[in-house]
Amino acid sequence: MPVIRTRRFAAALLAASLLTPVAMAQAPAPAPAAAPTPHTPTVPEPGYKAPRTSFGHPSFEEVWISNFVLPLESSPRTPMLTLPEPAAKQMALAYAKGVGDALDRDLDPEVPELMRNVEGLALVRGERRTRAVIDPPDGKVPYNDEGKRLAGRGQGIGGFDNPEERPNWERCVRSMGQPPVFPIGPANPRYFVQTPTEVIVYTEYGAEARIIPFTDTHKPKMFWTLLGDAIAKWEGDTLVIETVGLPDKDRVRLFPSFVVSSQATVTERYTRLSDKELLYQFTVADPTAYTKPWTAEFSLNKGD
């Protein structure tokens, strides 16, 4: 994606994050649930065995896409984790239309068209999800006071006070590959390259490749990068990636807004559920911003 177009897309994504309340307000309210739906851990299809690399590891070497919309947290209108297909379609259409119509008035037409062509809410094992957060069970990010303050600043670029606090992604110095890789949509597919000693996770938006060794020891701090320092291991057929040392300059994330400081540990888990579905789970543990760790998940789909 050319740099100018990339920056325009970033600006549009920011606008979309700001317009989320507007879009959600247009969505008809589903019937309220008595209590949030409890989360049941997702497992592969019965009898499914992930394909193997030549050296025996589960193979993720495909292009995985995420052409859907997904709020981070639960809302008063959607305290439940899942929705039946008709209500999910209604919510997704209203969300995308509200964002697309607003962007049409201010920006070039390419992003509104992308929004209008998403494939609905995120789909995990055939269930439409209303949010990414699965723990805590109520679907709310457990901010402390400082985390809430920082996340609030992230609701707009103008919320930063001086040039030193402008985030790296704003000037395309760093883009959408920092973990957790939450930005979703057709502009940011993921591609895996695997070797016996490393796994490479490549994100298209910003052309960033994380080269992650299979080890239990992080590098010395002098070798940490804008993508943090990551190490990998296998837990059965699940690839587990632990990242530390993410830069404070990028601690306020957008699309949606949350906080990942230099004190955070981000644990990502990839599990192939079927030939066409890859479950992505991540846990953020950051005592500077949250009262306890929290976990979110969504599925990526095999591209063609």
LUMLOGU-895846 format. One record per residue: x, y, z of N, C-alpha, C, O in turn. Coordinates in pm, whole numbers, padded with zeros to 5 digits, always signed. Atoms other than C-alpha are relative to their C-alpha. Layout:
BEGIN
XYZXYZXYZXYZ ...
***
This chain:
BEGIN
+00086-00119+00000+00000+00000+00000+00089+00123+00000+00174+00135+00088 -00085-00120+00002+00158+00336-00098-00010+00076+00131-00109+00068+00202 -00007-00068-00129+00264+00556+00193-00115+00099+00017-00178+00102+00122 +00106-00100-00014+00015+00838+00119-00132-00068+00026-00210-00027+00112 +00126+00071-00018-00269+00593+00086-00005-00063+00138-00110-00066+00202 -00005+00060-00132-00153+00419+00403-00036+00102+00107-00112+00071+00199 +00030-00103-00100-00167+00745+00598-00146+00040-00006-00208+00066+00097 +00141-00032+00012-00509+00823+00459-00084-00109+00066-00185-00081+00132 +00075+00109-00061-00625+00480+00567+00010+00006+00151-00088-00021+00221 -00017-00012-00145-00478+00534+00915-00090+00110+00054-00153+00093+00159 +00087-00109-00044-00661+00866+00941-00145-00044+00000-00222-00009+00089 +00138+00048+00007-00981+00697+00832-00032-00097+00112-00141-00095+00169 +00022+00093-00110-00938+00420+01086-00017+00075+00131-00099+00037+00215 +00016-00081-00121-00893+00683+01356-00140+00058+00004-00206+00054+00108 +00134-00056+00003-01211+00851+01244-00104-00107+00032-00202-00080+00100 +00093+00109-00029-01384+00515+01254-00006-00029+00148-00113-00056+00203 +00000+00026-00144-01274+00464+01614-00077+00107+00075-00144+00078+00174 +00073-00108-00064-01415+00804+01705-00150-00012-00023-00230+00029+00060 +00140+00007+00037-01741+00727+01530-00068-00126+00049-00188-00143+00026 +00061+00125-00048-01798+00389+01694-00125+00024+00083-00225-00044+00059 +00123-00024-00076-02046+00530+01949-00116+00043-00089-00230+00005-00066 +00106-00043+00091-02237+00696+01664-00059-00118-00072-00181-00132-00082 +00048+00116+00075-02256+00376+01466-00079-00094+00090-00184-00145+00050 +00069+00092-00090-02354+00168+01766-00135+00055+00041-00230-00020+00063 +00128-00059-00038-02625+00416+01855-00106-00026-00104-00225-00028-00072 +00096+00025+00105-02786+00345+01519-00045-00146-00004-00145-00178-00068 +00033+00142+00004-02792-00029+01578-00119-00028+00091-00118+00013+00207 +00111+00037-00086-03127-00162+01704+00049-00087+00115+00132-00175+00097 -00047+00072-00118-03083-00295+02055-00052-00143-00001-00173-00163-00011 +00047+00136-00017-03092-00675+02081-00070-00015+00134-00056+00069+00223 +00067+00024-00127-03304-00821+02356+00104-00012+00110+00200-00087+00094 -00101+00003-00106-03114-00764+02683+00011-00139+00062-00088-00210+00080 -00024+00129-00065-02956-01068+02844-00008+00019+00150+00021+00127+00202 +00008-00007-00145-03012-01148+03208+00139+00015+00061+00155+00080+00164 -00137-00007-00048-02636-01186+03253+00091-00023-00119+00049-00084-00218 -00091+00026+00110-02329-01187+03030+00018-00149-00025+00024-00228+00069 -00020+00140+00036-02284-01513+02841+00137-00045+00046+00236+00019+00012 -00132+00046-00041-02004-01713+03005+00080-00050-00119+00024-00098-00217 -00087+00044+00108-01707-01794+02787+00037-00146+00017+00077-00189+00125 -00043+00139+00002-01640-02155+02695+00125-00010-00085+00123+00031-00201 -00123+00008+00080-01281-02225+02584-00025-00070-00133-00095-00170-00140 +00019+00053+00134-01265-02293+02212+00103-00108-00029+00222-00090+00000 -00089+00111+00033-01117-02623+02094-00015-00032-00148-00116+00005-00209 +00013+00036+00142-01047-02758+01744-00121-00088-00026-00180-00145+00065 +00109+00088+00038-01313-02942+01551+00032-00143+00045+00148-00183+00044 -00025+00137-00045-01358-03298+01682+00077-00080-00105+00039-00087-00222 -00080+00082+00090-01092-03519+01532+00095+00077-00091+00169+00016-00168 -00086-00077+00091-00913-03230+01360+00144-00003+00047+00173+00013+00166 -00143-00003-00027-00535-03251+01340+00063+00101-00095+00054+00085-00217 -00060-00104+00084-00350-02944+01216+00108-00060-00089+00181-00149-00046 -00109+00046+00087-00122-03002+00916+00135+00034+00061+00146+00127+00140 -00133-00015-00058+00248-03030+00997+00098+00055-00102+00085+00033-00222 -00114-00039+00082+00559-02863+00865+00089-00122-00020+00065-00227+00039 -00091+00112+00025+00841-03082+00736+00077-00039+00125+00131-00150+00132 -00072+00030-00124+00997-03060+01084-00095-00027+00116-00051-00031+00232 +00091+00053-00099+00682-03160+01271-00084+00098+00078-00168+00055+00157 +00082-00098-00072+00533-02832+01402-00135+00018-00069-00144-00001-00191 +00126-00037+00065+00168-02741+01343+00025+00113-00100+00096+00209-00069 -00027-00096+00105+00163-02542+01021-00107+00109-00005-00227+00080-00016 +00088-00116+00020+00013-02192+01004+00038+00074-00128-00006+00188-00149 -00056-00070+00114+00186-02110+00676-00104+00023-00109-00105-00041-00214 +00105-00045+00090-00109-01947+00507-00011+00152+00015+00051+00212+00103 +00040-00139-00018-00241-01595+00454-00134-00002+00073-00229-00064+00027 +00119+00001-00085-00501-01528+00726-00060+00141+00002+00012+00238+00026 +00067-00129+00013-00756-01248+00690-00108+00017+00105-00150-00079+00169 +00097-00031-00106-01006-01074+00918-00093+00111-00048-00089+00223+00003 +00087-00101+00060-01269-00894+00713-00132+00009+00075-00237-00031+00025 +00119-00012-00082-01514-00818+00993+00012+00121+00092+00117+00184+00097 -00004-00106-00101-01605-00560+01258-00016-00064+00137-00085-00165+00152 +00003+00059-00133-01560-00624+01628+00032+00105+00106+00147+00149+00113 -00032-00087-00115-01593-00390+01931+00093-00071+00097+00094-00194+00104 -00089+00060-00100-01334-00445+02203-00078-00051+00119-00056-00163+00165 +00068+00030-00125-01573-00444+02500-00150-00020-00020-00204+00007-00127 +00146+00008-00002-01933-00521+02587-00057+00140+00016+00013+00232+00057 +00069-00128-00016-02187-00238+02586-00134-00026+00067-00176-00141+00077 +00133+00021-00059-02521-00180+02759-00097-00067-00096-00186-00141-00054 +00089+00063+00097-02689-00284+02434+00037-00146-00027-00048-00227-00062 -00046+00136+00031-02480-00598+02394+00082-00056+00117+00204-00070+00104 -00074+00061-00110-02388-00747+02734+00034-00146-00029+00124-00202+00034 -00024+00140+00034-02401-01096+02575+00123-00012-00091+00157+00082-00163 -00120+00024+00081-02094-01248+02408-00035-00031-00144+00038+00008-00235 +00036+00042+00135-02275-01391+02106-00140+00049-00035-00221+00080+00052 +00132-00035+00051-02574-01301+01890-00040-00101-00107+00046-00151-00179 +00045+00082+00112-02787-01514+01660+00021+00075-00131+00032+00197-00132 -00038-00059+00129-02723-01453+01290-00085+00121-00040-00026+00221-00082 +00075-00118+00044-03016-01216+01216+00035+00127+00078+00053+00234+00020 -00034-00118-00081-02938-00983+01509+00144+00043-00024+00173+00163-00024 -00140-00033+00027-02564-01003+01438+00013+00074-00132+00089+00171-00142 -00005-00067+00131-02620-00906+01075-00051+00143+00011+00005+00235-00048 +00059-00133-00018-02837-00613+01180+00098+00093+00070+00114+00208+00030 -00097-00081-00074-02576-00489+01428+00119+00037-00088+00162+00153-00088 -00117-00026+00085-02288-00522+01180-00033+00100-00110+00046+00190-00139 +00039-00091+00107-02476-00347+00900-00015+00142+00052+00030+00237-00012 +00019-00133-00057-02573-00057+01125+00133+00063+00039+00156+00182+00015 -00133-00048-00041-02220-00026+01263+00078+00049-00123+00129+00161-00124 -00077-00035+00119-02057-00028+00918-00061+00118-00074+00011+00205-00122 +00065-00109+00071-02315+00203+00764+00022+00134+00071+00049+00235+00006 -00020-00123-00074-02286+00460+01043+00140+00055-00019+00157+00176-00039 -00138-00044+00018-01907+00471+01013+00023+00043-00145+00081+00148-00171 -00022-00030+00142-01910+00462+00631-00063+00131-00043-00001+00210-00114 +00068-00124+00038-02164+00740+00592+00071+00123+00054+00084+00223-00016 -00070-00114-00060-01976+00969+00830+00133+00027-00072+00168+00142-00097 -00128-00018+00069-01642+00906+00655-00019+00053-00142+00065+00127-00193 +00029-00049+00135-01800+00971+00316-00002+00152-00005+00035+00212-00106 +00014-00146-00003-01859+01331+00421+00133+00071+00016+00145+00190-00015 -00125-00067-00034-01499+01396+00519+00124-00052-00072+00223+00019-00084 -00120+00062+00054-01260+01157+00343-00027-00059-00137-00140-00057-00185 +00015+00067+00128-01198+00978+00015-00090-00123+00016-00108-00172+00127 +00102+00104-00011-01446+00700-00067+00052-00140+00024-00029-00230+00046 -00046+00138-00005-01216+00397-00042-00027-00067+00134-00065-00184+00138 +00021+00061-00131-01245+00342+00333-00149-00028+00028-00181-00136+00077 +00142+00033-00017-01626+00375+00347-00040-00126-00077-00121-00206-00029 +00035+00120+00077-01645+00112+00074+00054-00126+00068-00013-00230+00068 -00052+00115-00076-01420-00120+00276-00091-00032+00117-00121-00149+00143 +00088+00022-00114-01644-00070+00578-00131-00065-00042-00185-00151+00029 +00130+00051+00045-01956-00147+00375+00010-00141-00056-00092-00205-00081 -00018+00134+00056-01806-00470+00242+00059-00099+00099+00107-00205+00060 -00043+00097-00100-01707-00632+00570-00102-00113+00008-00217-00099-00033 +00083+00120-00003-01847-00977+00635-00072-00018+00134-00088-00129+00183 +00077+00007-00123-02039-00890+00951+00086+00003+00124+00203+00042+00119 -00075+00011-00125-01937-00941+01313+00098-00116-00009+00084-00206-00092 -00098+00107-00003-01640-01161+01394-00068-00135+00025-00165-00144+00101 +00057+00134-00008-01713-01533+01362+00102-00092+00066+00214-00107+00016 -00086+00096-00068-01562-01784+01609-00077-00131+00011-00178-00139+00082 +00066+00131+00001-01657-02149+01549-00149+00012-00031-00233-00053+00031 +00138-00013+00044-01975-02039+01376-00086+00092+00083-00204+00108+00054 +00077-00090-00086-02081-01795+01650+00043+00144-00024+00162+00174-00025 -00028-00141+00019-02106-01421+01589+00028+00065+00135-00051+00053+00228 -00043-00061-00126-01922-01227+01859-00032+00150+00000-00014+00220-00099 +00029-00143-00017-02031-00887+01990+00119+00077+00052+00117+00200+00053 -00117-00066-00059-01691-00815+02146+00118-00094-00006+00104-00214-00032 -00122+00080-00005-01332-00932+02170+00031-00052+00140+00078-00165+00155 -00038+00037-00137-01289-00940+02552-00082-00119+00049-00205-00117+00045 +00068+00117-00057-01369-01280+02703+00029-00018+00149-00042-00092+00218 -00032+00006-00143-01206-01238+03044+00054+00137+00041+00158+00180-00010 +00110+00042-00087-01330-01074+03264-00128-00039-00075-00152+00005-00187 +00121+00050+00066-01660-01248+03187-00101+00107-00039-00181+00085-00130 +00095-00105+00037-01853-00919+03179+00041+00075-00125-00032+00163-00172 -00043-00061+00125-01651-00817+02873+00056+00140+00013+00069+00209-00088 -00053-00135-00022-01508-00499+03029+00151-00006+00029+00197-00090+00105 -00142-00011-00028-01140-00403+03024+00018+00055+00142-00040+00159+00174 -00009-00041-00141-01033-00373+03393+00102+00113+00023+00208+00091+00082 -00091-00113-00016-00873-00028+03384+00015+00040+00146-00080+00030+00225 -00013-00078-00121-00724+00136+03688-00016+00148-00039-00041+00177-00156 +00025-00141+00030-00751+00516+03711+00095+00052-00108+00052+00125-00197 -00096-00048+00098-00432+00580+03514-00028-00059-00139-00017+00011-00239 +00032+00063+00128-00527+00330+03243-00121+00064-00066-00124+00083-00187 +00120-00064+00053-00867+00489+03205+00034+00139-00055-00019+00180-00159 -00038-00133+00046-00709+00832+03173+00075-00009-00133+00047+00067-00226 -00078+00013+00123-00461+00718+02907-00087-00047-00116-00075+00006-00226 +00086+00050+00107-00720+00524+02709-00092+00109-00050-00122+00115-00169 +00083-00111+00041-00940+00832+02708+00073+00096-00092+00014+00152-00184 -00080-00086+00087-00658+01033+02554+00012-00061-00139+00025+00011-00238 -00014+00068+00129-00637+00774+02279-00118+00013-00090-00113-00031-00205 +00117-00011+00084-00981+00859+02151+00017+00101-00113-00073+00116-00196 -00025-00092+00110-00827+01123+01923+00144+00041-00004+00208+00055+00100 -00139-00040+00012-00490+01223+01786+00026+00129+00076+00132+00146+00135 -00017-00128-00067-00544+01572+01928+00013-00012+00150+00041+00088+00217 -00010+00018-00143-00542+01422+02278+00142-00004+00052+00163+00001+00173 -00139+00000-00043-00161+01410+02283+00049+00143+00016+00011+00231-00061 -00031-00136-00041+00005+01713+02440+00115+00066-00076+00119+00188-00085 -00117-00062+00060+00332+01763+02251+00061-00093-00104+00023-00210-00109 -00055+00084+00109+00540+01635+01956+00063-00129+00049+00057-00232-00019 -00066+00120-00050+00731+01390+02174-00099-00112+00029-00060-00229+00033 +00100+00102-00032+00406+01209+02256-00079-00046-00122-00165-00132-00110 +00069+00048+00118+00286+01172+01898+00043-00144-00026+00162-00173-00023 -00036+00141+00014+00271+00796+01834+00077-00028-00129+00061+00044-00228 -00081+00034+00117+00512+00629+01590-00085-00032-00122-00046+00001-00234 +00082+00040+00115+00230+00492+01374-00052+00119-00078-00082+00109-00197 +00057-00118+00067+00109+00845+01298+00082+00041-00121+00027+00093-00219 -00088-00036+00111+00411+00900+01070+00048-00123-00074+00147-00117-00147 -00035+00125+00069+00424+00541+00945+00139-00049+00037+00199-00126-00039 -00126+00056-00050+00742+00479+01147-00024-00141+00051+00061-00229+00038 +00044+00131-00047+00559+00188+01302-00147-00009-00034-00220+00090-00027 +00138+00007+00044+00229+00053+01187-00080-00097+00086-00092-00075+00207 +00100+00081-00070-00007-00230+01286+00050-00140+00038-00031-00232+00051 -00054+00131-00034+00227-00517+01376+00031-00019+00147+00060-00131+00189 -00029+00015-00142+00282-00443+01745-00104-00087+00068-00224-00070+00045 +00097+00082-00071+00125-00706+01969-00066+00077+00115-00003+00164+00176 +00084+00093+00075-00151-00753+02037-00045+00063-00131-00073+00182-00138 +00037-00047+00133-00240-00726+01669-00151+00003-00009-00214-00090-00060 +00146-00006-00004-00595-00610+01716-00062+00057-00127-00169+00011-00166 +00069-00058+00115-00665-00396+01408-00046-00107-00097+00031-00195-00136 +00058+00103+00084-00893-00598+01189-00058+00064-00125-00082+00184-00128 +00049-00050+00126-01022-00563+00838+00086-00050-00114+00191-00110-00090 -00071+00058+00114-00907-00648+00487+00138+00058-00025+00215+00001-00101 -00129-00065+00027-00607-00411+00499+00115-00060+00079+00229-00020+00058 -00108+00049-00085-00408-00615+00754-00001-00152+00013-00017-00204+00123 -00014+00145-00011-00378-00984+00666+00129-00038+00071+00221+00042+00081 -00119+00053-00066-00125-01198+00853+00052-00122-00075-00024-00203-00127 -00065+00111+00069+00123-01441+00703+00109-00057+00090+00184+00017+00152 -00097+00068-00085+00337-01700+00884+00106-00068-00085+00075-00131-00186 -00110+00080+00054+00679-01836+00788+00063-00072+00119+00095-00009+00220 -00048+00080-00112+00807-02119+01008+00129-00072-00035+00145-00124-00145 -00123+00080+00009+01150-02272+01060+00010-00081+00129-00069-00058+00221 -00013+00076-00125+01266-02522+01324+00034+00086+00121+00003+00047+00234 -00048-00081-00112+01410-02239+01536-00071+00134+00017-00053+00200+00119 +00066-00130-00006+01194-01933+01459-00136-00006-00069-00163-00095-00150 +00123-00024+00074+00851-01820+01351-00003+00148-00036+00029+00233+00046 +00011-00138+00045+00797-01505+01146-00148+00031-00018-00217-00039-00092 +00138-00045+00015+00462-01325+01179+00005+00133-00074+00052+00233-00021 -00005-00118+00086+00423-01075+00896-00138+00062-00010-00235-00007-00041 +00126-00073+00015+00149-00810+00899+00012+00093-00119+00110+00165-00133 -00007-00073+00126+00066-00645+00568-00002+00150+00020+00071+00223-00048 +00015-00144-00018-00033-00303+00700+00124+00055+00069+00141+00039+00190 -00127-00047-00052+00305-00137+00744+00116-00092-00033+00231-00057-00009 -00104+00095+00043+00494-00441+00611+00098-00030+00112+00219-00010+00098 -00083+00029-00117+00622-00549+00953+00011-00150+00023-00089-00222+00025 -00025+00142-00024+00781-00887+01017+00062-00016+00138+00169+00037+00166 -00053+00034-00132+00828-01011+01373+00072-00134-00013+00010-00235-00044 -00080+00123+00009+01111-01268+01375+00021-00049+00142+00096+00011+00219 +00015+00041-00140+01049-01468+01692+00069-00135+00022+00030-00234-00039 -00071+00127-00024+01289-01735+01824-00077-00089+00098-00149-00040+00185 +00050+00095-00099+01181-02050+02005+00105-00011+00111+00207-00077+00095 -00092-00005-00112+01350-01990+02339-00078+00039+00124-00193+00080+00114 +00066-00044-00123+01268-01920+02703+00069+00121+00062+00042+00156+00177 -00076-00113-00053+01501-01621+02742-00012+00120-00093+00014+00109-00213 +00007-00123+00079+01442-01265+02625+00140+00057-00024+00232+00032+00054 -00127-00064+00031+01723-01069+02462+00029+00111+00101-00063+00159+00167 -00031-00118-00081+01909-00797+02656-00075+00122-00052-00106+00130-00171 +00082-00116+00034+01723-00467+02657+00055+00079-00119-00023+00139-00194 -00059-00077+00109+01969-00308+02411-00043-00050-00138-00027+00021-00237 +00042+00057+00129+01830-00537+02139-00151+00008-00021-00201-00040-00123 +00146-00012+00018+01460-00459+02193-00030+00101-00111+00048+00193-00135 +00036-00083+00115+01279-00295+01900-00135+00066+00022-00196+00050+00128 +00133-00060-00008+00963-00095+01830-00109-00105+00009-00221-00075+00050 +00095+00109-00010+00790-00433+01812+00017-00079+00129-00043-00185+00146 -00026+00069-00124+00915-00529+02159+00096-00115-00019+00158-00129-00125 -00084+00120+00010+01108-00848+02233-00088-00121+00025-00148-00135+00132 +00092+00114-00005+00920-01171+02164+00076-00131+00000+00180-00145-00064 -00051+00137+00001+00992-01536+02237-00119-00094-00019-00232-00059+00016 +00109+00092+00034+00790-01840+02130+00023-00138+00058+00136-00178+00089 -00005+00141-00041+00706-02191+02244-00128-00066-00048-00222+00002-00089 +00121+00076+00032+00455-02465+02169-00061-00057+00126+00009-00113+00210 +00077+00070-00102+00186-02577+02411-00096-00091-00075-00204-00047-00115 +00078+00088+00085+00050-02881+02232+00004+00055-00143+00112+00076-00198 +00008-00054+00135-00072-02749+01896-00021+00151+00000-00052+00209-00105 +00017-00145-00011-00095-02389+02021+00136+00069+00002+00223+00035+00081 -00120-00082+00001+00177-02140+01933-00019+00113+00101-00114+00190+00092 +00007-00101-00106+00243-01916+02236+00116+00097-00019+00232+00056-00026 -00101-00104+00019+00428-01586+02189-00009+00099+00116-00116+00156+00142 -00005-00095-00112+00535-01373+02487+00086+00119-00041+00200+00103-00084 -00071-00122+00039+00636-01011+02423+00010+00095+00118-00087+00118+00189 -00026-00102-00102+00791-00760+02663+00069+00117-00069+00105+00109-00187 -00082-00110+00049+00961-00424+02620-00060+00080-00112+00013+00135-00195 +00063-00084+00102+00705-00252+02400+00020+00147+00037+00023+00181+00155 -00038-00139-00029+00776+00123+02367-00114+00081+00062-00229+00074+00019 +00099-00089-00063+00598+00371+02593-00054+00103-00098-00166+00151-00081 +00046-00098+00098+00576+00607+02297-00128-00047-00069-00209+00034-00112 +00119+00057+00064+00312+00372+02153-00094-00066+00101-00172-00154+00065 +00078+00068-00104+00146+00282+02483-00150+00017-00019-00227-00070+00022 +00143-00021+00025-00190+00429+02376-00031-00053-00140+00012+00003-00240 +00036+00061+00127-00333+00207+02104-00136+00054-00046-00217+00100+00035 +00127-00045+00056-00617+00299+01872-00060-00113-00084+00004-00214-00111 +00076+00093+00085-00879+00114+01664-00012-00139+00060+00028-00235-00007 +00052-00095-00096-00994+00050+01939+00108+00048+00096+00224+00009+00086 -00094-00062-00092-00832+00246+02220+00020-00087+00124-00076-00123+00192 -00037+00063-00127-00648+00063+02500+00147+00028+00022+00210+00095-00060 -00134-00039-00042-00310+00080+02674+00091-00122+00011+00052-00225+00067 -00105+00102-00016+00006-00133+02646+00130+00075+00025+00192+00125-00068 -00119-00078-00036+00298+00026+02833+00125-00086-00009+00119-00204-00041 -00128+00073+00000+00666-00070+02853+00007-00103+00111+00093-00191+00108 +00002+00097-00110+00582-00262+03172-00089-00120-00030-00099-00211+00051 +00097+00105+00033+00332-00487+02994+00068-00128-00048+00176-00125-00106 -00031+00128+00064+00364-00853+02909-00122-00039-00083-00232-00051-00030 +00109+00040+00090+00154-00952+02607+00024-00145-00040+00129-00180-00094 -00009+00141+00035+00089-01323+02560-00103-00031-00108-00223-00017-00086 +00087+00034+00113-00053-01429+02223-00004-00151-00017+00096-00220+00004 +00016+00143+00027-00189-01773+02139-00071-00020-00133-00179+00035-00157 +00059+00035+00128-00258-01908+01792-00029-00150-00002+00060-00232+00023 +00040+00141+00008-00451-02234+01753-00080-00021-00127-00179+00048-00151 +00073+00030+00122-00561-02380+01421-00119-00089+00035-00101-00203+00079 +00122+00072-00036-00923-02488+01472-00049-00090-00112-00117-00190-00087 +00040+00078+00117-00979-02620+01121+00089+00044-00115+00178+00126-00096 -00081-00039+00114-00831-02591+00774-00018+00147-00034+00070+00207-00096 +00031-00136+00043-00995-02249+00736-00007+00101+00114-00034+00218+00090 +00017-00091-00114-00997-02100+01089+00119-00008+00095+00159-00117+00137 -00111-00012-00093-00712-01979+01310-00044+00089+00115-00072+00207+00094 +00041-00078-00118-00804-01867+01663+00117+00081+00052+00227+00028+00072 -00101-00090-00055-00610-01567+01792-00048+00048+00136-00154+00111+00146 +00031-00044-00136-00612-01504+02168+00118+00081+00052+00233+00050+00023 -00109-00074-00061-00414-01245+02359-00039+00045+00140-00154+00077+00168 +00016-00045-00138-00368-01153+02723+00097+00116+00025+00215+00106-00006 -00081-00117-00034-00242-00812+02838+00010+00007+00152-00092+00021+00220 -00026-00018-00143-00085-00795+03185+00085+00125+00015+00202+00125-00023 -00068-00128-00009+00010-00437+03265-00047+00072+00127-00151+00138+00125 +00045-00060-00127-00006-00317+03629-00005+00151-00002-00067+00210+00086 +00008-00146+00007+00044+00045+03521-00136+00048-00049-00173+00163-00026 +00125-00044+00062-00293+00049+03341-00123-00081+00043-00236-00034+00026 +00113+00088-00028-00508-00240+03468+00009-00059+00141+00117-00074+00197 +00004+00060-00133-00619-00390+03796+00032-00148-00003+00064-00207+00101 -00032+00141+00018-00564-00741+03658+00016-00027-00149-00027+00055-00231 -00011+00033+00143-00476-00913+03328-00137-00021-00062-00234-00055+00007 +00123+00024+00075-00745-00936+03060+00032-00070-00132+00142-00058-00185 -00020+00084+00118-00793-01161+02760-00108+00026-00104-00225+00044-00070 +00092-00018+00111-00953-01115+02419+00029-00105-00106+00137-00165-00107 -00022+00096+00107-00998-01339+02116-00088+00031-00120-00195+00091-00108 +00080+00005+00121-01120-01356+01758+00068-00097-00096+00183-00135-00074 -00056+00095+00096-01065-01587+01463+00039+00070-00129-00025+00165-00173 -00041-00040+00133-00877-01527+01140-00041-00111-00097-00046-00228-00059 +00045+00097+00099-00991-01698+00821+00104-00016-00109+00172+00079-00145 -00097+00028+00106-00779-01863+00555-00035+00077-00125-00148+00071-00173 +00022-00074+00122-00736-01639+00253+00011-00089-00122+00051-00205-00114 -00005+00079+00123-00756-01750-00106+00122+00033-00085+00140-00026-00192 
***
